[in-house]
Amino acid sequence: MMLMRTDPFREFDRIAQQFFGPAAGSGTDHHPAAMAMDAYRSGDEFLVHFDLPGIDPETIELDVERNVLSVRAERRSPAPEGAELIVAERPAGTFTRQLFLGETLDTERIDASYEAGVLTLRIPVAEQAKPRRIQITGGTRGDRRQLNS
């Protein structure tokens, strides 16, 4: 497996937020909010997209330690201090996500970009993990055939 999500409580927070509203997944520094994610393999790279609308790119932090990728971002409330909030449905605070990256991914060459509220990570598949053809010689006739490994 190339990627595994780590925190099962983050999924619970997301579900609670759907049913009970933003207060259930408050997004404060004490209870970081989850960020929606899509991940897939396309050719020789693995792509991960995180929804982070309204995030200042300067607050986004990406760290890889061993094979754990950590993403952290912060959204500040646009309301000035002391303002009377009438509606506050957009979560503010710290958003975090951790992913286990499989050994087949090249964590040394991760490319990250942020555009239109989406953080995109491109992670190349490691050279040793790419499929390759191995030529086999056999028999006394010296016939050759190729097998996929």
Stockholm file with secondary structure:
# STOCKHOLM 1.0

chainA/1-149         MMLMRTDPFREFDRIAQQFFGPAAGSGTDHHPAAMAMDAYRSGDEFLVHFDLPGIDPETIELDVERNVLSVRAERRSPAPEGAELIVAERPAGTFTRQLFLGETLDTERIDASYEAGVLTLRIPVAEQAKPRRIQITGGTRGDRRQLNS
#=GR chainA/1-149 SS CCEEECCHHHHHHHHHHHHHCTTTTCCSTTSCBCCCEEEEEETTEEEEEEECTTCCGGGCEEEEETTEEEEEEEECCSSCTTCCCSCCCSCCEEEEEEEEECTTBCGGGCEEEEETTEEEEEEEBCGGGSCCEEEEEETTTTEEEEEEC
#=GC SS_cons         CCEEECCHHHHHHHHHHHHHCTTTTCCSTTSCBCCCEEEEEETTEEEEEEECTTCCGGGCEEEEETTEEEEEEEECCSSCTTCCCSCCCSCCEEEEEEEEECTTBCGGGCEEEEETTEEEEEEEBCGGGSCCEEEEEETTTTEEEEEEC
//
